[in-house]
Amino acid sequence: MALYNYLLIVRFALVNIIATGLLAAAWIQGWLDGVLGAHLVELSALIFMVFLYGLGLCGAKVYRHSVELNAIKEDAPGPDSRAGKYLAEISGAESGSRTLLASAMRLKLTDNIVAVRQIANSLVLLGLIGTVIGFIIALSGVDPQAASEVESVAAMVSTLISGMSVAMNTTLVGAVLYVWLSVNYGILTSGTVDLLTRIIKLGEDRARA
């Protein structure tokens, strides 16, 4: 029963345990060696740190939603919870007023989770910035006038490879972490919709009682 009560947290935990396991397997297989040993690996590390912040923020919101959903299921929302504040606001209100208050609460809940979505989108943007930086590095080593000189070709090829490595690795890291955080955002969104629906239903039940 306790597991069922925290179903939202369980879904969040399972997704991240599986994703972390896949990441660990990739590291053990050596598939991450290219990323970890790449030129300007700090760019990928920055993207990963932004991802961790977004994941932590998402986890905190999932936990709060789950706690409030449990309180609503027990018909005992706290006075400082969203449900408690909503019930206090609609106390004695007419149907039209309750509809407006429900719409306002919907906007607040939506605005409360949009930061996670913005962080997820920023991962792709940071990956693209890394791509541009990589191409700049790659092209900076190309000298058309020295292309015919054998001793200069090796240095140009080395710079070109380093730049392309930065471009491809940051793009890959940003894209993969975007998908990972987006899946978690989907769990948070479903929890938000469920919370909103239950709060409004509880309010209408109390109003008709």
HUQUINOR-V914374 format. One record per run of one state. SS is the DSSP state (~ for helix, > for strand, _ for the rest). FROM is the first residue (numbers start at 1). LEN is the number of residues. If there is no record, write none. Layout:
# HUQUINOR-V914374
SS_FROM_LEN ; SS_FROM_LEN
This chain:
# HUQUINOR-V914374
__1_1 ; ~_2_4 ; __6_1 ; ~_7_22 ; __29_4 ; ~_33_4 ; __37_4 ; ~_41_33 ; __74_8 ; ~_82_9 ; __91_4 ; ~_95_46 ; __141_3 ; ~_144_3 ; __147_3 ; ~_150_59 ; __209_1
